[in-house]
Amino acid sequence: MDQLNNIKRMFKVIDNSLFTINGTLSYDRLTDSIIKLADMVDDYPMSDDGYELWNIGEYGNCSLDNLIIGAYWHYTEYHSGQNSLGYAALSSLGQVFSPNMSMPENDNEAYIALNNLQ
C-alpha cells in the first residue's frame, strides 16, 4: 500500500507540473520524475487486472497509463542520443509500456503537454 501511495504522489507532482499554468518542474526535473515514476510502476506488485494502479488520475487531466504512453512517444522523438536523460526516460518507460506496432496517439494529453514543453 505504501508503494501505491508513493506512485500516486509522484504522479500528482508530474500531473501538476504538466497541466498547470506555472508548472514547478523544469523539463529535466520533469524527465527525472518520469523516470522515477516508471521505475516505481515497474517494481509495483501488480494485481490480476492492475486496476488499483491504472485508475490513478482517471478523472483528472490524464491517467497514469496515458502519462506513460504519452511520455514514451514523446521521448522517442525528443531524446538527444543514448547518453541523454530523455533516452534514460525512454528506457525506463519501455519497461512498463511496449508499443508493439502502435503509433503515437495525437490526442493523448500527456503527449501534447510534453511536446509543448520542447
PyMOL commands that set and color helices and strands:
alter all, ss='L'
color gray80, all
select helices_A, chain A and resi 2-19+27-43+51-54+64-77+85-93+109-117
alter helices_A, ss='H'
color red, helices_A
deselect
rebuild
show_as cartoon
